[in-house]
Amino acid sequence: MSRGSTRKLRTLLVANRGEIACRVMRTARRLGMRTVAVYSDADIDALHVRTADAAVRIGPAAARESYLDIEAVIRAARESGADAIHPGYGFLSQNAEFADACAAADIVFVGPSGAAMRAMGRKDEAKALMHAAGVPVVPGWQGEDQSDATLLREAERIGFPLLVKAVAGGGGKGMRVARSSAELPAALPAARGEAMRAFGDGRLLLERFIEAPRHVEVQVIADRHGRCLHLHERDCSLQRRYQKVIEECPAPGLSPALRERLHDAAVRAAQAVHYENAGTVEFIVAGDDGWFLEMNTRLQVEHPVTEAVLGIDLVEWQLRVAAGEPLPAQVAAPRGHAFEARVYAEDPRNGYLPTGGRVEVLRWPERDVRVDAAVEEGDRVVTDYDALLAKVIVHADSRAAALTRLEEALLETRIEGVTTNLAALVALTRDADFRAGRMTTGLIDARGEALLPESSAQRERAAQLAAAALLAPSGAEAADPWAAKDNWRLQGPVDVALRFTPVGGAQVLKVAGTGHSAIAPRPPMTEHPAPGTNASPGVLVLPDEVQVWLDGEFFRLARVARGAPAEVAGGGGDVLAPMPGAVLDVRVKEGEEVTRGQPLVVLEAMKMEHTLRAAGRGRVASVHVRAGTRVREGERLLSIEEASDA
């Protein structure tokens, strides 16, 4: 389109999946647009497919053969009659070739031009461009010579600690911290390999690693008429593995001068590349200083907190800008405070490894809370893609009130059947430093196990609930007293011993009979009584916090109780896959002696790399997989014999 022209958009294809696809479709439908979903074989029954007016298959489960296949997405747009494509975030959202392909096909790309993406897509070139535009950047090195010798030499010049970072992509992929010259030789190939797999580009840059920083980003949006606005800032400091967990708007504790400098720098950054549509300029902040980190040339996961405090729909603004409409002259002042918590299908007790399974029970908070969800009750969570299940967003007049409401909303959330990070999120909302606004990007790592309840107590409670599920009358049992498993005997009640084998070790639980019924007519999996209320004999009344902390453990035990096959748990001399995924590398060979902490196998699941390490000394007895093997959760990878002290 020419600079001054507008174009009515009628059919929007969303080249993404999960919650962002559903969220974009919601706004498009409100604007009167027809929506089209694309899906892989893994997502044939996914929520975003059910949400759209039409859906087109684009390939098998592997992202490179479906959601990252530019030709397949363009073909789907043509087949469905789409005149615009919204890329969401991730996948092709920051792919300049995809933006160019849309333009070549006369399809409106809801985002910046391919040229702007290229300017900001390579972090080394972007830093040089920002320096020229007067935007402060972190000291470092970016160059064409990618030899280890050059990187090692430049690292010594910059000094340690040092951040090794991929020049392409984002989301924490291809990033490693080296705290000394001794750690750098291992960090380089690890970052390079992860970047190549994630982005197809293994080039690296080096940056001085700023200790205990905050991560503050400024939302910008620009139209083709020369207007560029900042939409204030967000704090995204609560992270693990460079993945954001809880975000808020506005950022607390910034001086007025620093806030203004960040806003101005973000606008200058966007103008330097003739940016159009929505984008985010990210900064590292320490004290009263801030440095340019990178620009994400797309909509961010955390955009709802900006929408909440400004009272806008950012996706609507994106669509209007893409159609050629001008932006307003100014934006309203922020009102109140907003938080977003990301609910992931992952196990905080197992290194935050991704999890999967069927969502057996799903309940979201009902009042004064926005939930952007990727699943509904009964959906199966797959491990082929990102682990994000939903975003819980709250808004209130003050930061303290908003944070309290976030805690309440998370406690009101029920997700059973899939292990999630809800327990850790609740603990974060209660963290004294976070509540006081004293957070840094290292806070989650520093807290470690303190974010989780004591695991043995959880297993005990989960076993109790599983016992209730086993003994609860259902179906014919409820109608036939002779079929009821309620401990009733002619000679009086007896105790029943139940043995469970959950992940984490076997457990025996004794259930005492009452003479009438050991439990209530319905299993407590469908009941959530408030703490302190009266309940029928035998019903376990648990506080909300306990229900959240149980995560998916109850349903793993309940499946065992109901006769379903137990999940394979690690034990003995076997090293088992903790989740479904692909084997990237096997670091040991048969007969090799290993020591505690030594890397054994590297798995890739949900776009993240996971290294399995030896639990102690031993010898590799057998190797059952090789690089490229796809494995199921619980599948045997290696067998290790214990080391002999002889």
MOMOLIN-V493430 format. One line per field, one symbol per residue. phi: phi as a letter, one per 30 degrees, with the letter a starting at -180 (. if undefined). burial: I if it has 24 or more other ideal C-beta (glycine too) atoms within 12 Angstrom, else O. A space follows every 50 residues. Layout:
phi: ???
burial: ???
//
This chain:
phi: .ddcdbbdccbcccdabidddddddddedddicdcbccacddcecddddd dddbbbdblddeedcbdccddddddddddcidcabcdibihcdccddded ddddchcdcdlddddddddcdcddddddddeddicdbdeabbaddcdedd ddddddddjcdbccbddciaiidibbcccaddddedddddddddddddbi bcdbbbbddddhdccbbcdbbbcdcjcbcccibbcbddbbhicdbbbbbd ddiddeddedddddddddddddchdbidabccbcbbiccbbdcaccdadc eddeddeddcibcddddedddddjdddddacddebibbbbccccdacddb ihddbbkcddbbbcdcchbcbcccbbejdcdccdbeddcabcbbbbdbdd ddddddeddddddbbbjbdbceeddddddcddddddiccbdcdddddhdd dbdddddddddddddddddddddbidddccddcdccidbddjdbcccccc bddjkdbcbccddcjbadbddbdddcbbddeiddbdejddccdeededdd hcdeddddddddjdddddcdaiccccddadlcddacdbbejddbbeiddc bcccbhiccbccbddadlbddabcbbejdcbcdiddcbbbcddcdd
burial: OOOOOOOOIOIIIIIIIIIIIIIIIIIIOOIOIOIIIIIIOIIIOIIIII IIIIIIIIIOIOIIOIIIIIOIIIOIIOOIOIIIIIIIIIIIIIIIIIIO IIIOIOIIIIIIIIOIIIIIIIIIIIIOIIOOIOIIIIIIIIOOOIOOOO IIOIIOOIOIIIIIIIIIIIIIIIIIIIOOOOOIOOIIOIIIIIIIIIIO IIIIIIIIIIOOIIIIIIIIIIIIOOIIIIIIIIIIIIIIIIIIIIIIII IIIIOOOIIOIIIIIIIIIIIIIIIIIIIIIIIIIIOOOIIIIIIIIIII IIIIIIIIIIOIIIIIIIIIIIIIIOIOOOIOOIOIIIIIIIIIIIIIII IIIIIIIIIIIIIIIOOOIIIIIIIIOOIIIIIIIIIIIIIIIIIIOOIO OIIOIIIIIIIIIIIIIIIIIIIIIIIIIIIOIIIOIOIIIIIIOOIOOO IIIOIOOIIIIIIIIIIIIIIIIOOOOOOOOOOIIIIOOOOOOOOIOIOI IIIIOOIOIOIOIOOOIIIIIIIIIOIIOOOOOOOOOIIIIIOIIIIIII IIIIIIIIIIIIOOOOIIIIOOOIIIIIIIIIIIIIIIOOOIOIOOOIII IIIIIIIIIIIIOIOOOIIIIOIOIOOOIOIOIOIIIIIIOOOOOO
//
